[in-house]
Amino acid sequence: MLAWLVPLTCGAQLGSSPASPTEEIRPRIGLVLSGGGARGLAHVGVLKVLERERIPVDFIAGTSMGAIVGGLYASGLSAEQIESEVLRLDWGNVFASRVDRRELSQRRKEQDFEVSPLIEVGIDATGLKAPLGTVSSRGLESHLRRMTLPSRQFTNFDQLPTPFRAVATDMETGKPVILGGGDLATVLRSSMSVPGVFAPVEVDGRILGDGGLVNNTPVDVARSMGAQRLIVVNIGTPLSKRDTLNSFTGVTSQMINILTEQNVQQSLRSMKPEDVLIAPTLDNLTAADFDRGAEFVALGQLQAEALVLRMQDLKLSEADYARWKARRQQKITPAAPLSFVRFEGSKQTKPESRDDILETRAGDTFDIAKAERDATRLAATGDYLRADYRLVRTPEGGEGLVFDLDDKPWGPNYLQIGLDFSADSRGRSLFNLKLVHNRHWLDEHGSEWRNFLKVGTSPAMGTEWYRPMGWKLPDGLRGFVSASASLQSRRLSLHDDPEGPLSAELERKRRSLTLDLGTTWRELGEVRLGWVDEVYRDDPDLALASYAGPMSPLRWTERGWHLSAVFDQLDHAFFPTHGWRVEGNWIKGRSFGRGLAETGEVNHFEAQAQGAWSWGAHTLSAYTRIGLADGAQQLTPRYGLGGFQQLSGYEPFQVSGSQIALLRLGYQQRVANLYLTRGLVVGTSLEVGNAWDRPSDRGDGRMRKGMSLYLGADTAFGPVYSAVVYSPRVGATLMIFVGRP
């Protein structure tokens, strides 16, 4: 972060420098900055030229992105500081739909493997409820908060280093709202609330949307502030051509552009001859091209330089400009201990019950890094549309920290949809449709009810009740209790010889009941200890002459204690580029029923681990999996290998037994950007593994091998792969699939 942000733990005061006679008689200059999304970064280039030419700005009025750039400049930042910040930002992360996956609770992380986190709707008695925007503003709000922190005591924007106004739209009345006070970061975000992209913001009881709908170039606002000469910068998006109007998105964007262009032309007609209009030619750059910030800045600077002669009479002498500039300087003063830390806004949750996740405490000296981490942890719960913080003055002159939490309007009942589909060149296919329901905050402790339904080739259903415990442990540990029940069915293809023909097909059904006591380890993971009762049924429905197993249905029960742990720090569930994940499950108990060679002890252990390491666009990964089933022997195999990257080339469960081991090494490279994805990747994997029925079988040293070469993308609907898989003993297969491999 910029050096000028390091000491921002407190308020700012303006320096004072008397004005010269020349300054007192010169015309007051107003700067008008229009909206236009990423195109608004061109405003920074214009500001650079104004500073270089020593042209002062006495008033600023801005809309949408123009309000953001103008508000930051009005707060006392220089054009160079703003440029450095906007070029440094990873805009993909700024607009990420949720916080970094590594910051999520383990419950939220686990859902990523079943359904896309990007597709979430609400449900209530009236039906389905959609989110208010397609892009998250959480990252943008965080950066605005950090950059405006020195000016937080100026709730009247006339008291800012440069008086400022932002324009928003009252979404209930359709009228413009001129914002001249309040919390600066919130005001800037309110002005940039593009319909369908960013959710509107509630300020003082009004629902505010993007100001561009009613006044995208607020010439009248700047003039009403007292400006005598105007410098107007118009970077609005031009109307689209016919060939882009062939989709719902294209038509919707054009409708917004038409409304905006109409009010822009009305504003431009009100300009006076002595006013200066700067309209940078932004070529094919769009309102969404935030990652091309340097180009926008350069084009804005180029157009402003072309009009320098028009602004020569506004130029100050070096001495006068130095005095004007000194009055804009911010002076940092020491911070005082926080008088309080509290939550405001949420009606659906009880955030006070989660105060143990916060680092900031009453009595601490304010630390911006801690406050941002605290806001991130609150956002990571998945309950809030907005989790922001602000410092407020107390009547005694101190400061307190308030976390503003806006509930998701489509909560607290959430639905997510997922899809599994695969087909290969050998004629095999699979299709599953998945539906996940989550009910958050059943009570003041934050209890949740989760339901899962899968229909298709491998049907399943399940339910879980989860309750955080009231007691809190040190070092970020927090206890919970969980009760769950599930049913699932899957078809298994058995081979007496994995390289030989199919011997039998059976349908394995499982009913599971669990009761767990566990603890979370902050965002690292969780550990569970509990009782498990599982009933299995194997129904052979295709048995060839070579099949040596049982011909009639088998049913058996496994009952006992289990200990499980999962720690997950992968940055993404699929196509990870950084991080690691380790999980294991141990079951100790008894088994009985018709499906076992004998009744007796159950002692099962399964574990897997993976890691990913990247440099640039390149990623190396490693994965290992083991399964050990000791005790009473089943008449049908418990574990299986096969399928994409689980011993590629073999079909699922083609290599099976009571014990398995697998090692995989992988490489992938990001090769292209792709709309609605994290990018297109090409990758390969090498795998070695095997399965055994008895420990003594492991001594023969035989290992089976597989490999894959794939093209893939992590999309809003889940991972998509197109692959060639190969095993030396089986051959090559072409396959395509969507969902979890």
C-alpha positions in Angstrom: 0.0 0.0 0.0 1.1 3.5 -0.6 3.4 5.1 1.9 1.0 7.9 2.5 -1.5 5.4 3.9 0.8 3.8 6.5 0.1 6.3 9.3 -3.6 6.6 8.7 -4.8 5.7 12.1 -6.6 8.9 12.9 -8.1 12.1 11.6 -6.7 14.8 9.3 -6.6 18.6 9.6 -6.1 21.1 6.8 -3.1 23.2 6.7 -3.6 27.0 6.4 -1.9 29.4 4.1 -3.2 32.9 3.4 -4.4 33.7 -0.1 -2.6 36.2 -2.2 -4.4 39.2 -3.8 -4.2 37.4 -7.2 -5.9 34.4 -5.8 -8.7 36.5 -4.2 -9.7 38.1 -7.5 -9.4 35.1 -9.8 -12.5 33.3 -11.0 -13.6 30.3 -8.9 -13.0 27.2 -10.9 -15.4 24.2 -10.8 -14.4 20.7 -12.1 -17.2 18.5 -13.4 -16.4 14.8 -13.8 -18.9 12.5 -15.5 -19.6 8.9 -14.9 -18.6 6.0 -17.2 -17.3 3.1 -15.3 -13.7 2.3 -16.0 -13.6 5.1 -18.6 -13.7 7.4 -15.6 -10.0 6.5 -14.9 -9.3 9.0 -17.7 -10.2 11.7 -15.2 -6.9 11.0 -13.4 -5.0 11.9 -16.5 -6.9 15.3 -16.7 -6.0 16.0 -13.1 -2.4 15.3 -13.8 -2.4 18.0 -16.4 -4.2 20.5 -14.2 -1.6 20.0 -11.5 1.3 20.3 -13.9 -0.2 23.5 -15.4 -0.8 24.9 -11.9 -4.6 25.3 -12.6 -6.4 25.2 -9.2 -9.8 23.6 -8.6 -12.1 25.3 -6.1 -15.2 23.0 -6.4 -15.7 19.5 -7.7 -19.0 17.8 -8.7 -19.0 14.2 -9.9 -21.2 11.4 -10.8 -20.5 7.6 -10.5 -16.8 7.0 -11.4 -16.4 10.7 -11.7 -17.6 11.1 -8.1 -15.1 8.5 -6.9 -12.1 10.2 -8.6 -13.4 13.6 -7.7 -14.1 12.7 -4.2 -10.7 11.3 -3.6 -9.1 14.4 -5.1 -11.4 16.6 -3.0 -10.3 14.7 0.1 -6.7 16.0 -0.4 -5.1 13.3 -2.4 -3.0 14.3 -5.4 -3.4 13.1 -8.9 -0.2 11.1 -8.6 -1.5 9.3 -5.5 -4.8 8.4 -7.1 -3.0 7.2 -10.2 -0.6 5.0 -8.2 -3.6 3.4 -6.3 -5.8 2.7 -9.4 -2.9 1.2 -11.3 -1.8 -0.9 -8.4 -5.1 -2.5 -7.8 -6.0 -6.0 -8.9 -9.4 -5.1 -10.2 -10.4 -8.7 -10.6 -10.1 -9.1 -6.9 -11.7 -5.7 -6.2 -14.9 -6.9 -7.9 -14.7 -10.5 -6.8 -18.1 -11.8 -5.9 -17.0 -12.9 -2.4 -13.9 -12.7 -0.2 -10.8 -14.8 -0.8 -11.8 -18.5 -0.4 -9.1 -19.0 2.2 -11.0 -16.5 4.5 -14.2 -18.6 4.5 -15.4 -20.9 7.2 -14.9 -24.6 6.5 -18.7 -25.0 6.0 -18.7 -22.4 3.2 -15.6 -23.9 1.6 -17.0 -27.4 1.4 -20.0 -26.2 -0.6 -17.7 -25.1 -3.4 -17.1 -28.7 -4.3 -20.8 -29.4 -5.0 -22.3 -26.1 -6.3 -20.9 -22.9 -7.7 -20.7 -20.1 -5.1 -21.6 -17.6 -7.8 -25.1 -18.8 -8.3 -27.2 -18.1 -5.2 -30.8 -17.0 -4.9 -33.2 -16.6 -2.0 -36.5 -18.2 -1.3 -39.5 -17.3 0.9 -43.2 -17.7 0.9 -43.5 -15.4 -2.1 -41.1 -17.4 -4.3 -37.5 -16.9 -5.5 -35.6 -13.7 -4.8 -32.6 -12.8 -6.9 -29.5 -10.8 -5.8 -29.6 -7.0 -6.4 -26.4 -6.9 -8.4 -24.2 -9.1 -10.5 -20.9 -7.7 -9.2 -19.8 -7.4 -5.6 -18.8 -3.9 -4.4 -17.1 -5.2 -1.2 -13.6 -4.8 -2.5 -14.4 -1.3 -3.9 -15.8 -0.2 -0.6 -12.8 -1.4 1.3 -10.4 0.6 -0.9 -12.6 3.7 -0.8 -12.7 3.4 3.0 -8.9 3.2 3.3 -8.3 6.1 0.9 -10.8 8.4 2.5 -10.0 7.6 6.1 -8.0 10.9 6.7 -11.1 12.9 5.8 -13.6 11.0 8.0 -14.2 13.9 10.4 -15.5 16.1 7.5 -19.2 15.1 7.4 -19.9 18.4 5.7 -18.2 18.2 2.3 -17.8 22.0 2.1 -15.1 21.5 4.8 -13.0 19.1 2.6 -9.7 20.4 1.2 -11.8 21.0 -1.9 -15.6 21.4 -1.6 -17.3 18.5 -3.2 -20.7 17.2 -4.3 -21.7 13.7 -5.6 -24.8 12.9 -7.6 -27.0 9.8 -7.0 -30.5 8.7 -8.0 -33.4 8.1 -5.6 -34.5 4.8 -6.9 -38.0 5.2 -5.4 -38.8 8.7 -6.9 -36.4 8.7 -9.9 -35.1 12.2 -8.8 -31.5 13.3 -8.5 -30.0 13.4 -5.0 -27.1 15.8 -4.4 -24.9 14.5 -1.7 -23.0 17.2 0.1 -22.2 15.5 3.4 -22.1 12.2 5.3 -19.7 9.4 5.3 -17.5 10.1 2.2 -16.7 6.5 1.3 -20.4 5.5 1.5 -21.4 8.5 -0.6 -18.9 7.7 -3.3 -20.1 4.1 -3.4 -23.7 5.3 -3.6 -23.1 7.4 -6.6 -21.6 4.4 -8.4 -24.5 1.9 -8.2 -25.0 0.9 -11.8 -28.4 -0.9 -12.1 -28.0 -4.7 -12.4 -24.3 -4.4 -11.7 -23.9 -3.0 -8.2 -26.6 -3.2 -5.6 -28.1 0.2 -4.5 -27.1 1.7 -1.2 -29.4 2.9 1.5 -28.4 6.3 2.9 -30.5 8.3 5.4 -33.6 6.1 4.5 -33.3 6.5 0.8 -32.3 3.8 -1.7 -29.7 5.4 -3.9 -28.6 4.2 -7.3 -26.2 5.4 -9.9 -26.3 9.2 -10.5 -25.7 8.7 -14.2 -29.4 7.8 -14.7 -30.4 11.4 -14.0 -27.4 13.7 -14.1 -24.2 12.1 -15.5 -22.4 15.4 -16.1 -23.5 17.6 -13.2 -22.7 21.1 -14.7 -25.6 22.7 -12.8 -24.4 21.2 -9.5 -20.9 22.7 -9.8 -22.4 26.1 -10.8 -24.7 26.1 -7.8 -21.7 25.6 -5.5 -20.3 29.0 -6.6 -18.1 28.0 -9.6 -17.6 30.9 -12.1 -15.6 28.9 -14.7 -16.1 25.2 -15.4 -13.8 22.5 -16.7 -16.1 19.7 -17.7 -14.7 16.2 -18.4 -17.2 13.9 -20.3 -16.1 10.3 -20.6 -19.6 8.7 -20.9 -20.1 5.5 -22.9 -21.3 6.3 -26.5 -24.4 4.5 -27.8 -23.9 1.0 -29.1 -24.1 0.0 -32.8 -26.8 -2.3 -34.2 -24.6 -5.4 -34.1 -24.4 -5.3 -30.3 -28.1 -5.2 -29.8 -28.8 -8.9 -30.3 -28.8 -9.9 -26.7 -30.6 -9.1 -23.5 -27.4 -7.6 -22.0 -26.8 -5.5 -25.1 -30.3 -4.1 -25.1 -30.3 -3.4 -21.4 -27.0 -1.6 -21.6 -28.2 0.5 -24.5 -31.3 1.5 -22.5 -29.1 2.8 -19.7 -26.8 4.5 -22.2 -29.8 6.3 -23.9 -31.1 7.6 -20.5 -27.6 8.8 -19.6 -26.8 10.4 -23.0 -30.0 12.4 -22.9 -29.2 14.1 -19.6 -25.5 14.5 -20.7 -26.5 16.5 -23.8 -28.9 18.7 -21.7 -26.0 19.5 -19.3 -23.5 20.3 -22.1 -26.0 22.7 -23.6 -26.0 24.7 -20.4 -22.2 25.4 -20.6 -21.0 28.9 -21.2 -18.5 30.0 -23.9 -15.7 30.5 -21.3 -16.2 27.0 -20.0 -13.8 24.2 -21.2 -15.1 20.8 -22.3 -12.6 17.9 -22.3 -13.9 14.8 -24.0 -11.1 12.2 -24.3 -11.3 9.9 -27.3 -11.3 6.5 -25.6 -11.4 4.4 -28.8 -12.7 0.9 -28.1 -12.1 1.0 -24.4 -15.2 0.1 -22.5 -16.7 0.9 -19.1 -15.6 -2.6 -17.9 -11.9 -2.4 -18.8 -10.6 -1.6 -15.4 -7.5 -3.6 -16.0 -6.5 -1.1 -18.7 -6.1 1.8 -16.3 -2.8 3.1 -17.7 -4.4 3.5 -21.1 -7.3 5.5 -19.8 -5.0 7.8 -17.8 -2.8 8.4 -20.8 -5.8 9.2 -23.1 -7.2 11.6 -20.5 -3.9 13.3 -20.2 -3.5 13.5 -24.0 -6.9 15.3 -24.5 -6.3 17.7 -21.6 -2.9 18.7 -23.0 -4.5 19.5 -26.3 -6.7 22.1 -24.5 -4.0 23.6 -22.3 -4.1 26.9 -24.3 -7.8 27.2 -23.6 -7.0 27.2 -19.9 -4.0 29.4 -19.8 -5.9 32.3 -18.1 -6.7 30.0 -15.2 -3.1 29.3 -14.5 -1.5 30.5 -11.2 2.0 31.6 -10.5 4.3 29.1 -8.8 4.0 31.0 -5.5 0.2 31.3 -5.6 -0.2 27.6 -6.6 2.1 26.6 -3.8 -0.1 28.4 -1.3 -3.3 26.9 -2.8 -1.7 23.5 -2.7 -0.6 23.9 0.9 -4.2 24.6 2.0 -5.1 21.1 0.6 -2.4 19.3 2.6 -3.5 16.8 5.3 -1.8 16.7 8.7 -1.9 13.4 10.6 -2.7 13.6 14.3 -2.2 10.8 16.9 -5.1 8.3 17.3 -6.8 7.8 20.6 -8.0 4.4 22.0 -11.4 3.3 20.7 -14.3 4.1 23.0 -16.4 1.2 21.7 -16.8 -1.4 19.0 -20.3 -2.1 17.8 -22.4 -3.5 15.0 -25.2 -1.7 13.2 -27.6 -2.5 10.4 -28.3 -6.2 10.5 -31.8 -7.4 11.4 -31.5 -11.0 10.4 -28.4 -11.9 12.4 -26.9 -11.4 15.8 -23.3 -10.4 15.0 -22.5 -9.8 18.7 -22.4 -13.6 19.1 -19.5 -13.6 16.6 -17.4 -10.8 18.3 -14.8 -13.4 19.1 -13.7 -13.4 15.4 -12.8 -9.8 15.6 -9.2 -8.6 16.3 -10.3 -5.0 17.2 -11.4 -4.4 20.8 -12.7 -1.4 22.7 -9.7 0.3 24.2 -7.3 -0.6 21.4 -5.7 2.1 19.2 -7.4 2.0 15.8 -5.5 -0.2 13.3 -6.7 0.0 9.7 -5.3 -3.4 8.8 -7.1 -5.1 11.7 -10.4 -3.3 10.9 -10.2 -4.5 7.3 -9.5 -8.1 8.4 -12.4 -7.9 10.8 -14.7 -6.6 8.0 -13.5 -9.4 5.8 -14.3 -12.0 8.4 -17.8 -10.7 8.8 -18.2 -10.7 5.0 -16.9 -14.3 4.8 -19.9 -15.5 6.8 -22.0 -15.2 3.7 -24.8 -13.4 5.5 -24.2 -9.8 4.4 -24.6 -7.9 1.2 -22.2 -5.3 2.7 -19.8 -5.5 5.6 -18.1 -2.1 6.1 -16.6 -0.2 8.9 -16.4 3.5 9.9 -15.0 5.6 12.7 -17.5 7.9 14.5 -17.0 10.7 16.9 -18.3 10.4 20.5 -19.8 13.4 22.4 -16.6 13.5 24.5 -14.4 13.9 21.4 -13.2 10.3 21.2 -13.8 7.8 18.4 -15.6 4.5 18.2 -15.6 1.8 15.5 -18.9 0.8 13.9 -19.3 -2.2 11.6 -22.1 -1.5 9.1 -23.7 -4.8 8.1 -26.4 -4.9 5.4 -28.3 -8.2 5.3 -28.7 -9.9 2.0 -32.2 -9.0 1.0 -32.6 -12.4 -0.6 -31.7 -14.2 2.7 -31.7 -16.0 5.1 -33.0 -18.9 3.0 -30.6 -19.6 0.2 -30.7 -21.9 -2.8 -27.8 -22.9 -5.0 -27.9 -25.1 -8.1 -25.1 -27.3 -9.5 -24.7 -29.7 -12.4 -22.6 -32.8 -13.1 -22.4 -33.9 -16.7 -19.9 -36.1 -18.5 -19.6 -38.1 -21.7 -16.7 -39.9 -23.3 -15.7 -41.6 -26.6 -16.6 -45.0 -25.2 -20.2 -44.2 -24.9 -20.4 -43.7 -21.2 -22.2 -40.7 -19.8 -23.4 -39.2 -16.5 -25.9 -36.5 -15.5 -26.8 -35.1 -12.1 -28.7 -32.0 -11.1 -27.9 -30.7 -7.6 -29.8 -28.4 -5.3 -28.6 -27.1 -2.0 -30.7 -25.2 0.5 -29.2 -23.3 3.4 -31.2 -21.6 6.2 -29.0 -19.3 8.2 -29.6 -18.0 11.7 -32.3 -20.3 13.0 -31.6 -18.8 16.4 -29.5 -16.2 18.1 -26.5 -18.5 18.2 -26.3 -18.7 14.4 -27.7 -22.3 13.9 -28.0 -23.5 10.3 -30.1 -26.0 8.5 -28.6 -27.4 5.3 -30.4 -29.7 2.8 -29.0 -31.4 -0.3 -30.7 -33.1 -3.2 -29.2 -34.7 -6.2 -31.2 -36.3 -9.0 -29.8 -38.2 -12.0 -27.3 -41.0 -12.4 -26.2 -40.9 -8.8 -29.1 -39.7 -6.7 -28.6 -38.5 -3.2 -30.3 -36.5 -0.5 -29.3 -35.3 3.0 -30.0 -32.9 5.8 -27.8 -31.4 8.5 -28.5 -29.2 11.6 -25.5 -27.2 12.8 -25.3 -25.2 16.0 -22.4 -23.1 17.2 -21.9 -23.5 20.9 -22.0 -20.6 23.2 -18.6 -21.3 24.8 -15.6 -19.9 23.0 -12.1 -21.4 23.1 -8.8 -19.5 22.9 -6.8 -19.1 19.7 -9.8 -18.7 17.4 -11.3 -22.1 18.3 -15.1 -22.3 18.5 -17.2 -25.4 19.4 -20.2 -26.7 17.5 -22.6 -29.6 17.4 -23.9 -31.2 14.2 -26.5 -33.9 13.4 -27.0 -35.2 9.9 -28.8 -37.8 7.9 -28.2 -38.8 4.3 -29.2 -41.3 1.6 -27.2 -41.9 -1.6 -27.0 -44.4 -4.4 -24.4 -45.0 -7.1 -23.6 -47.6 -9.7 -20.3 -49.4 -9.5 -18.7 -51.3 -12.4 -16.6 -54.2 -11.1 -13.7 -55.9 -12.9 -12.1 -59.1 -11.6 -9.1 -57.9 -13.6 -8.9 -54.1 -13.9 -7.6 -54.4 -17.4 -10.1 -57.2 -18.3 -13.8 -57.0 -19.3 -16.6 -55.9 -17.1 -17.5 -58.6 -14.6 -20.6 -57.1 -12.9 -22.5 -53.9 -12.2 -24.1 -53.3 -8.8 -26.0 -50.4 -7.2 -24.6 -49.4 -3.8 -27.0 -47.6 -1.5 -26.0 -46.0 1.7 -28.0 -44.6 4.6 -25.9 -42.6 7.1 -26.7 -41.0 10.5 -24.1 -38.9 12.4 -23.9 -36.9 15.5 -20.8 -34.8 15.9 -19.1 -32.5 18.4 -16.4 -30.3 16.8 -14.4 -27.2 16.8 -13.5 -24.7 14.1 -10.0 -23.4 13.8 -10.8 -19.9 12.6 -10.7 -20.0 8.8 -8.1 -22.9 8.6 -10.5 -25.8 9.0 -12.4 -28.0 11.6 -12.1 -31.2 13.6 -15.1 -33.5 14.5 -15.6 -36.4 16.9 -18.8 -38.2 16.7 -21.0 -41.3 16.4 -21.8 -42.7 13.0 -24.4 -45.3 12.0 -24.2 -46.4 8.3 -26.3 -49.1 6.5 -25.1 -50.4 3.1 -26.9 -52.4 0.5 -25.3 -53.7 -2.7 -27.7 -54.9 -5.4 -26.0 -56.8 -8.3 -28.1 -56.2 -11.4 -25.6 -57.4 -14.1 -23.3 -60.3 -13.5 -21.3 -62.0 -16.2 -19.9 -65.5 -16.0 -16.5 -64.3 -14.8 -18.0 -62.6 -11.7 -17.0 -64.5 -8.6 -18.9 -62.3 -6.1 -22.3 -62.8 -4.5 -25.3 -62.9 -6.8 -28.0 -61.8 -4.3 -28.5 -58.4 -2.6 -26.1 -57.7 0.4 -26.9 -55.6 3.4 -24.7 -54.7 6.3 -24.3 -52.1 9.0 -21.3 -50.2 10.3 -21.6 -48.5 13.6 -19.1 -46.7 15.8 -17.0 -43.6 16.5 -15.4 -41.5 13.9 -12.8 -38.8 14.0 -12.5 -36.4 11.1 -10.5 -33.3 10.3 -10.2 -31.0 7.3 -7.9 -28.0 6.8 -8.3 -26.1 3.6 -6.3 -23.1 2.4 -6.8 -23.6 -1.4 -7.5 -20.3 -3.2 -10.0 -22.1 -5.4 -11.8 -25.5 -5.1 -11.1 -26.2 -8.8 -8.0 -25.2 -10.7 -6.2 -23.9 -7.5 -3.1 -21.8 -8.0 -2.0 -21.4 -4.4 -2.6 -23.2 -1.1 -3.1 -26.6 0.4 -5.8 -28.9 1.7 -5.6 -31.9 4.0 -8.5 -34.1 5.2 -8.9 -37.4 6.9 -11.6 -39.6 8.5 -11.1 -42.6 10.8 -14.0 -44.9 11.8 -13.6 -47.3 14.7 -16.6 -49.6 15.6 -18.4 -52.8 14.7 -20.0 -54.2 11.6 -22.6 -56.9 11.1 -25.0 -58.1 8.5 -25.2 -60.1 5.2 -22.4 -58.5 3.2 -19.4 -59.3 5.2 -17.2 -62.3 5.2 -17.5 -62.2 9.0 -18.9 -60.0 11.7 -16.4 -58.0 13.7 -14.4 -54.9 14.2 -14.5 -51.9 11.8 -11.3 -49.9 11.5 -11.4 -47.7 8.4 -9.1 -44.8 7.5 -9.2 -42.5 4.5 -7.1 -39.4 3.8 -6.1 -37.1 1.0 -3.9 -34.1 0.6 -3.1 -31.6 -2.1 -1.1 -28.5 -2.7 -0.6 -25.9 -5.5 2.3 -23.6 -6.2 2.4 -20.9 -8.9 4.7 -18.5 -10.7 3.2 -16.2 -13.2 0.6 -18.1 -15.3 2.2 -21.5 -14.4 1.0 -23.8 -11.6 2.4 -27.0 -10.2 0.2 -29.3 -8.1 0.5 -32.5 -6.1 -2.2 -34.8 -4.7 -2.2 -38.0 -2.7 -5.0 -40.3 -1.5 -5.0 -43.4 0.7 -7.8 -45.7 1.9 -7.4 -48.6 4.4 -10.3 -50.9 5.5 -9.2 -53.3 8.2 -11.3 -55.6 10.3 -14.3 -57.5 9.0 -14.0 -58.0 5.3 -16.7 -57.0 2.8 -17.7 -59.4 0.0 -17.7 -56.4 -2.3 -14.9 -53.7 -2.5 -15.1 -50.6 -0.4 -12.8 -48.2 -2.2 -12.2 -47.6 -5.9 -9.9 -45.7 -8.2 -10.5 -44.6 -11.8 -11.9 -41.5 -13.6 -10.4 -38.2 -14.4 -7.2 -37.6 -12.4 -8.1 -40.5 -10.1 -6.1 -42.9 -12.3 -7.0 -41.5 -15.7 -7.8 -43.9 -18.4 -9.7 -46.3 -16.1 -13.4 -45.7 -15.5 -14.6 -44.9 -11.9 -14.2 -47.9 -9.6 -12.5 -50.0 -12.3 -9.6 -50.5 -9.9 -11.1 -51.4 -6.5 -10.3 -53.1 -3.2 -10.2 -52.7 0.5 -7.1 -50.6 0.3 -6.0 -48.0 -2.2 -3.1 -45.5 -2.8 -2.8 -42.8 -5.4 -0.2 -40.1 -6.2 -0.7 -37.4 -8.8 1.5 -34.6 -10.1 0.0 -31.9 -12.2 0.9 -28.8 -14.2 -1.4 -26.1 -15.7 -1.0 -22.8 -17.5 -3.4 -20.0 -17.8 -3.5 -19.3 -21.6 -6.4 -16.8 -22.2 -9.0 -14.6 -20.6 -12.5 -15.9 -21.0 -15.8 -14.1 -20.2 -17.5 -15.3 -17.0 -14.5 -17.4 -16.1 -11.3 -17.2 -14.2 -9.5 -17.8 -17.5 -8.8 -20.7 -19.9 -6.2 -23.1 -18.7 -4.4 -26.0 -20.3 -3.0 -28.7 -18.1 -1.7 -32.2 -17.7 -1.4 -34.8 -14.9 0.6 -37.9 -14.2 -0.9 -40.5 -11.8 0.3 -43.7 -10.2 -1.7 -45.9 -7.9 -3.4 -49.2 -7.2 -5.9 -51.1 -5.1 -5.5 -54.2 -3.0 -7.8 -56.6 -1.1 -5.3 -57.6 1.5 -2.2 -56.0 3.0 0.0 -58.8 1.7 -1.0 -58.0 -1.9 0.9 -54.7 -1.6 4.2 -56.5 -1.7 4.1 -57.4 -5.4 5.1 -53.8 -6.2 2.7 -53.4 -9.1 1.4 -49.9 -9.7 -1.0 -48.7 -12.4 -0.4 -45.5 -14.2 -2.6 -42.9 -15.8 -2.3 -39.4 -17.4 -4.5 -36.6 -18.7 -4.2 -33.7 -21.0 -7.0 -31.1 -20.6 -8.4 -27.8 -21.5 -10.5 -26.3 -18.7 -12.2 -23.2 -17.2 -13.7 -22.4 -13.9 -17.0 -20.8 -14.9 -19.9 -19.3 -13.0 -21.7 -22.6 -13.4 -18.8 -24.8 -12.2 -15.7 -26.3 -13.7 -15.7 -27.3 -17.4 -13.2 -29.8 -18.8 -12.3 -31.2 -22.2 -9.7 -33.9 -21.8 -7.8 -36.8 -23.3 -7.1 -39.5 -20.6 -4.7 -42.4 -21.1 -3.5 -45.5 -19.3 -0.8 -47.7 -20.8 -2.9 -50.8 -19.9 -6.3 -49.5 -21.1 -5.7 -47.0 -23.8 -6.9 -43.4 -24.6 -10.3 -41.9 -24.2 -11.7 -38.5 -25.1 -14.1 -36.9 -22.6 -15.9 -33.7 -21.7 -17.6 -32.9 -18.4 -19.0 -30.2 -16.3 -18.9 -30.2 -12.5 -16.7 -32.1 -10.0 -14.4 -34.6 -11.6 
